[in-house]
Amino acid sequence: MARLIQQFPYTPILGWSLSRYDLFSLCKRKYFFHYYTKSTVKSPPGG
């Protein structure tokens, strides 16, 4: 049976995680590198 993903309306408030919100409030650059570069960095061949 297929699972449906619940969708929520867009909000500019960062409310999904207290730790993410704290890091975002502390330093936007640190937040970006912590959460967004992990998924875009490619490992070297054989690594």
Residue, then its C-alpha position, 0 to 999 in steps of 0.5 A: m500500500a502506498r504511503l501518502i506524504q502529508q503536505f503543509p503550507y509554506t511558512p518562512i518560520l523555521g519551526w521543524s527543529l529546535s537545533r536547526y533553528d538555533l544554528f540558523s539563528l547563530c550563524k547563517r553560513k554555518y547552518f548552510f554548510h552544516y545542512y546543505t553541503k552534506s547532500t551536494v558533496k560527492s565522494p572521490p572515486g573509490g572513496 
